[in-house]
Amino acid sequence: MNRPDSREWLAAKSRGDAAEMAVAEWFTARGYLVAKTIGAASFDLLLQAHVEVKHDLLAEKTGRVAVEIRHRGQPSGLMTTGASWFAIVIGREAMLLKTDVLRRCVLSGRYETRFGGDGKADELVLVPIAEIRGLEGVIIIPLGEVSR
C-alpha cells in the first residue's frame, strides 16, 4: 500500500537530517571529506581523510623521528602538507595523529635540527619517539611486515 508520509514522520526526518548535517560539519571542520548517503544505506555519513605517511627507517636505531620542514630553504614536508592526519611508520607500527598537533610539537623549538636526505638538502627536526607517542590524540596502529 502506498500512502503519503505523515506530518510527524516528515518533522522527525527533518530533525534527523539537521542532526546529520551538524555531525558532518564537525567532521568537515577537522579535515574530513564527508558524503551523506541517500536511500536505504546502512549508515548516514561516509568519511574520507587526507593522511600523510612517513616511513622512518632509522628511528628504531636513533630513537628519534626525522620530520622534514624545509627543502633547500623552502617550506616542505610537514609545513606544506595538505593532509589532516600524519602517520609515522616505525618498524611494525604507525603512530597516527593530527597534522596540526605534530606541527605544534615540531615547531616548539625544543628539538635538535639537522640536514639530511638526498644531498643533505632537507632540514629535519629530530623528535624523540616517546614524545610523539605522548602527544594529544595519538593512535598506535599495529602493522604487518613493512618492507625495508
ABEGO torsion letter per residue (X at the ends): XBBBBBAAAAAAAAAAAAAAAAAAAAAAAAGBBBBBBBEABABABBBBBBBBBBBBAAAAAAGBBBBBABBGGBBBEAAABABABBBBBBEABBBBBBAAAAAAAAAAGABBBBBBEBGGABBBBBBBAAAAAABBGBBBBBBBBBBX
